[in-house]
Amino acid sequence: MKGKFDFAGFYESIQKEALRYASGYVFDEEDVRDIVGDSWLRLLEMGETLDSERKVNCLLFAIIKSKCVDYLRRCMCRQKAEKRIKQTADRISDDELSALYQKELFRIVGQTLSGMSALRRTTFKGIRLDGKSYQEVALATHTTRRVVEYQLRKAEEAVSDKLRRLYG
């Protein structure tokens, strides 16, 4: 007869072993706890399909191993990218590096603007890129100066949020 799986009892009996297992792959203690916690969540998502007769133990450790390998793969990719960036930065002049930063900044701003409403995009471009006054933009968009101020503020918030998320 199938019985409900006892997650609480299983957790208490195997948590230390799960942490020790993940530590064999990943050496940062905080990352190990995150990986094991994510693995428990994945196991809990399978809740109704699990029962006391299945090898839940093996399933948990397979999930942990998979998440550890994914973590290590991401770390290696990040290290390779950082190495390439450093090599590139060493080979180019400060002016070229500044131009690359400027180009990347404009790409991010353009990407953010493309996701905005037409009025907000027009307002931002008119005031910040074309140097128009609030009144000129209001006349061009058939709105009031107050609407232009609001739209500009919202556009600037969106751009700064995007930059903050990308660059901290």
N, C-alpha and C positions, 0 to 999 in steps of 0.2 A: 504494500500500500504506500502510495506517495504521501509524504508529509511536507508541511511547509518548512522551508529552510530557515534555520535560526541564524540570522545575520549577526546579532549582538554577540552570541556565544562564539561564533566563528571569528569575528573581529578580535575579540579578547584573546583567543587562543593563538592567533597567527600574526597579529600586527607587528610584533617585534621581529619575527622571522622575515616578514615582508620588507620591513625597513632594512634589515641586514642584507637581504638579497639584492635590493635596489642599490645599496651602497657598494656592491661589488662592481657595478657598472658606472655609477655616477658618484663623484667624490664630494660634491657640495651637499651638506646636510639639509639645507633648506630646499634645494631642488629635489632631493630624495623624498622628503616629506610631501612635496607637491605631486611628484610622480605617483607615489603610493596612494595619496588621497584621490587623485584623478582615477586611479585604477579601481579603488573602492567604489567611486561614483559610477564608473562604467559597469561594475558588477551589480550594483544596486539597480541600475537601469534595466538589467536583465531579470529583475526580481521574480516575476511570475513564471518565468521559464525555468527557474532553478528549483531543484528539490533536494532533499537530503541524500538521495541515492546517487547523484551525479558527482563527478570529480571537480567540485567547485574550487578546491585547493589548487589543482593544476591550472584551471582556467584563470584564477587570480594571478598566478605567477607568470603565465603566458602574457597576460595583459601588461603586467609590470615590465617584463622583458621587452615587449614591443614598444612601450612608452619610453623606456631607457634608450633603446636603439634610436628611436626618433629624436630624442633629446640630443644624443651624441652626434647624429647626422646634422642637425641644425647648428650645433656648436662648430662642427668642422666647416660647414658652409660659411658661417659668420667669420671664422678665422681666416679662411681663404679670401673672402671679400675684403676684410680689413688689411690683409697683406697686400692685395692688389691696389687698394686705395693708397696705402703707404708708399708702395713702389711708384705709383703714378704721381703722387704728390712730390716725391723726391726728384722726379725727372722734369717737372715743369716749373716754370718761374712763378713768382708771386702774382704777377699780372694775369697769367694764364689761369692760375688757380682761382683768382678773384672772378675772372670771367666765367669759369665753370660754376662757381657758387651763384653768380648772378643769373646764369642761364637756368640752373636748377630752381632757383627762387621763382623766376618768371613761369617756369613750367608748373610748379605747384600752385601758384596764384591763378594761372589760366585754368588748370584743372578744377580748382575750387569754384572759380567764376562760372564755368560751364554747367555746374550743378545748381546754379541759382536761377531765380525767376528773371525774366527779361528786364523788368523794371529795376531790380536790384543790380543786375549786371551792368545795365546802361548807366545807372547812377554811379557806381564805383568807377567804371571806365571814364565817364565824363569828368568826374571831379579829380580822381587820383592819377589817372593816366593822361588825360587830355588837358588838365588844368583849368577846366571850366568852373564858373562860380555856381553856387547853389541855385541862384535865380535862373541862370542859363539852362541848367539841367531841368529845373522845374518847368520852364517854358517848353523845352524840347520834349519832355515826357507828358506834358499836359497834366501836371500835378502841382501840389503846393510845395513851398519851401520846406515846410514841416515834414511832409512825406519824404522828400529827398533826404533830409537829415536822418530820419528814421531808417530808410533803406540803406544809406551809407553806413550807419552805425552797425546794422545787422550784417552787411557785407564784410565790414572790417572785422567783426567778431568771428565770422565764419573763417576768414583767411587766417586770423591769428590762432584760432583753435586748431586748424589744420596744421599750421607750422609748429605749434606747441606740442601736438601729438607726435609729429614726426621727429622733432629735434629736442624735445624735452624742455 
